[in-house]
Every structure is written in C-alpha cells, then in structure tokens.
Amino acid sequence: MQHEDERAVARNIALAAGKVMLKYFDGDQQVERKADNTPVTFADKLINNLVIEALSKSFPEDGIIGEERSTAEYGTGRKWFCDPIDGTKAYVWGVPTAMFSLGLVVDGTPVMGVVYDPFLKRIYEGVAGGGSFCNGNRLAVSKEKLSGSTVAITSTAEKIRTAPYIKKLEEAGVRLASFSGGVYKSCLVARGKCSGYLESQLNAHDMAAIEIIITEAGGKVSSMTGEILDYTRPFKGAIVSNGVVHEELIKIINF
C-alpha cells in the first residue's frame, strides 16, 4: 500500500501524543490565550514539538505545518499538517472530545491521515486509494438524506444565535449536534453517526488528515461554497458530509 511507511510513523506519533493528552487532561494544563483569544495548553506545545522532532528524523526533506509551530510555509511538495490537540476548548473544559490529528499532503492534496482519540483509544487512518479504518475496522459513511439526520455544527454560542443557516437547517428537519472538537465531529460523519458537519472556522491543519479519512469512507469534503480545498495556501471553513447531503448543505449555507 502506498505511504505505508508514513502511516506507520504517523500512527506511532499519534499514540505518543495521546499519552501526553491523557497525562495533562486532569492536571496543570498551563493554559494561555493566543492572539485570537483561543486557548493553548502546555500539552499542545509539547505535542507539536514531538511531531516536529519525529517527522524531521523520519522524513527530513518534508515540511511541517503545525497549529502551534511549523518548519515550512504553505506551497507545493510534501507537507505534514498537524493539529496537536483539536478541540483545545473541550480539553481545557475537561470534555473528552479533543483529538490528535496528523495528515500528509502532496502538492496540495491530502494522501494520508491519522487521527487519534486517546480517551476512547480509537485510532482513525486513511490512505488515498486504500480505504479508511478505525482500529482496523473499515469505515463507511451513512446513506441518510438530510431531513431527519444529524448534522454537527459550531460550538460557538454567538454563531449558533446569529448564523442564518442554523435556522435553515432546523427548517429542513435536521437534528443539530454542537460541541467542541472539529475532528471528533468529522469522525462521527466517517462512522455514519452524522450525515454532515459544517464549520466556518476550520483551517488546513484541522482538515488535512480528516479529509482523506472522510473521502476514503465514501464521503465528501469541500469549502463552504463547494470548492475543492487547496492545501497549498491557508483557507477557512469546510463542509464534511456523507456525500448524499452535500449539495443541500451548500445551498442552505449560501442561500
């Protein structure tokens, strides 16, 4: 299988990152606030550095773009995108929906991804052309239509109150799920628990690993307006779905 060496390294990094997450989950997290007022913990920084050290040793020619620290800029070539703790708000709150995420992108397209939920000990893996799996079991998205299905949305209270598409989703008969952790919510789509997930603030380091996992499970990922995500440059926002509801979600968001 292609990228088997990369997947093995990413898996080992994910398991090591999970140990760090568990160690500091109920301890002194040394929480700081970044310029955008989002939280960052000691564990975020420690894991980001762990990723850089491990990848630089195994794949010294590759670039690494992490949420907290990077070794390269956006562009073409081989780039690793890492979110050391996706769902840091949940992690700080003591809610176990935070996950580790690491994806390999080649010339702007995700080709391999590993994400890890250390609380439930679930490791999700996807490789282009090779399928996606959770703890070795093949993943498949649901075939649900939009009405009556569950769609995950932002956890930000202000957006829930003010985003017009929230009301439109409710009018379409959608059940809404809101909690912190974009990767966790995306994994629910990959497992067939949700028909979709949409979020206007998702970044490349949030999406690189989960995109290949979703698409290899039979789903679809795009920008908020339906375009293919381009990882050669920064972007904001994404729609994750089972594919069946994707066009409807795009229409609802952009009505």
N, C-alpha and C positions, 0 to 999 in steps of 0.2 A: 504494500500500500504506500502511496506517496506520502511524504512528510512523516514517516513513522518515527524517525529519529527526533524530529522536532516535537512530535506529540509526546514521546516518552520523556523528554526533558521538561516539557510544559506540565505534564502530569506530576512529576516529582516536585517541581516548583510549587504547584498548586497545593499539594499535600503539606509541604513545609509552611506555606503561607497560612494554611488552615490551622496549623498548630499555634502560630503567632496570634491569629484571631481569637482562638479559644483562650489562650493564656491571658490576654488583656481584656477579654469581654467583660468580666466582673471585677477587674482591678482598676488601678490608676491609669486611665487612658491618656492623660496629659492633653486634654482637648484644647485646641487653638482654633481661631477663626481666620479664614483666608480672606482675601480682598473682596470676594463676592459674598462674604458673611456665611459661607457654608463651613461646617466643621471639618477638622482634620485631626487625627489622633496620632499618638506615638506609633501605634501598630501600622497605620497607613504608611508612614515614612519608612519604618523598618522593613515592611514587606516590599515596598518599591525598590529599596536598596538591595534587598535579597534577590529580586528579579533581575536587576541590572548586573549584579555580580555573577549570577548563574548563567545568564544568557551571553554575557560578554566572554565567559570562559568557554562555552559550548559553541557559540556562533559569533566569533569576534568581528566578522565583517557586517553583521546586521545592525540596523538602527533600532533603538528602543524609545518608544514614546509612552511615558507613564503619566498618570494624573498628577503625581507629586514631583517627579524628577525624570528627565529624559536624557538620552545621549545623542539624539538626532532630531532633525527637523522633518516636517511633512515632506512628501515627494514620492518619486518612484523608487523601485528597488524593493528589497526585503525589509519590512518594518514590523516590529513587535509592538502591539498596543496593549497596555496593562492598566487595569483599574485595581489597585491593591485591595481596597475594600469598597465594593459597590454597595451603596446603601449605608454610608457612614452615619447618617442621621439615625437610622434604625440601630446601628451598632452602639452608638452613644446612648440611645434610649434604653438599651437592654432588650431590644426586639430582635429575634434571631432570623431576620430576613436579609442580612448582609451576606455578600458572596465575593469570592476572588474571581478575577477574570483576566485571561491572557490569550490574545489572538495573534496569529501570523498573517500579515497582509503582503501580497506580492504585486507590485505595480498598481496599487490602489484597490485590489480586490482581496477580500478575506479568503484564505485557503485552509486554515486550520484554527480550531479554537478549543480551549479547555476552560471551564468554569467550575468552581467548587463551593459546595455548601458544607462547611465543616460541622454545622450543628446537626444536620441530618446525615452527614457522611455520604453525600451524593456528589459524584463527580460526573460532569457532563462533558462529552467530547464530540467534536465534529470535524470531518476532513472532506474536502471537496471531492465528490465522486465516491466517497466511501461510507456515507451514512452518518448518522449521529446517534449517540448512545448515552444512557445514564446507568452507571455501574455495570456496563456491559450489555444492558438490555436496550434493544433498538427503540428509538423514539419515533413517534408519528403524531402529527397534529390532528386535531379534530376535523370533522367534515360539517360542523354545525353552521347553520345560517345565522345571520346577525340577530334577528328577533328571538328573544328567549335565551340567548347565550350570555356569557360573562365576558366583559372587556375590562382590562386593567387600565387605570388612569393615574394621573399625578397624585402625589400625596400632599401637595401644597394647598392649604385651605383657601387662599386667595384665588388661585386658579380655578378651584372647584366652584367657587362662588361666582366668578366672573367669566370664565371661558364659555362662549356661546355653544360650543359643540357638546358640552356636558348635557345641557337640556335637550339637544337634538338626539343624543344617544338614548336618553330616557324615553323620549317620544317614539323612538324606533323599537322600544321594548327590550332594551339592553339592561342587564344587571351589571352594576358598576362595582369594581374592586379597587380600593385605594389604600395603599400602604407604601412605606419607603422600601426601595430596592428594585431598580430597573431590571437588573439581570435576573433576579428572583421572579419577577413578573413575566419576563420573557421566557423563562424556563417553564412556567405554567402553560404558556402557549405551546411550547415544544412537546409537553407531556399531554396535551389535549384537554387541559383543565379550563383554559380560557380560549376564546376564539380570536382575541386580539389584545394588543396593548399599544397605547399611543402616548407620547410624551414630547413636549416641545423643547425640552432642555437636554436631551440626550446628546452625548458627544461621541467622537470616534473611539476613545478608549473605553466607553461604555458598550459600544456596539460591535467591535471587530470580532470578538470571539463568539458572541451570541448570534450574529448574523449567519455564520456558516452552520451553526447548530440548528437554527430555525430552518434554513433553506434545505439542509440535508434531511430534515424531518418532514419535508413536504410543504413547508410554509413559505411565507414571503416577507421581505423587509424592504422598505423604501423610505424616502424622505417624507415629510408631512404633506408634500404636494405630489407625491408619486414617483419622483425620480430615483434612479439608482444612486445609492450612497457612494460618494467618491472619497476614498481614504487618503488621497494624495494631498488633501487640504482639510482644514478644520470645517466642521459642519455642526448644525444644531437641529435636533429634533428627528424623530423617526416613528414609523408605524411598523409594528410587528404583528403578523396575523397568520391564520391557518390558510390563507390564500383565498378561501371562499368569500370572506367578508371584506377583502382588502379594498376593492373599488368602492364599496359602500362607505367604508371608513374615510377614504379620501374625499368623497363627495360631502359627507357630513362635516368634516373638518373645514372644508373650503367652500361651504355654501355661500 
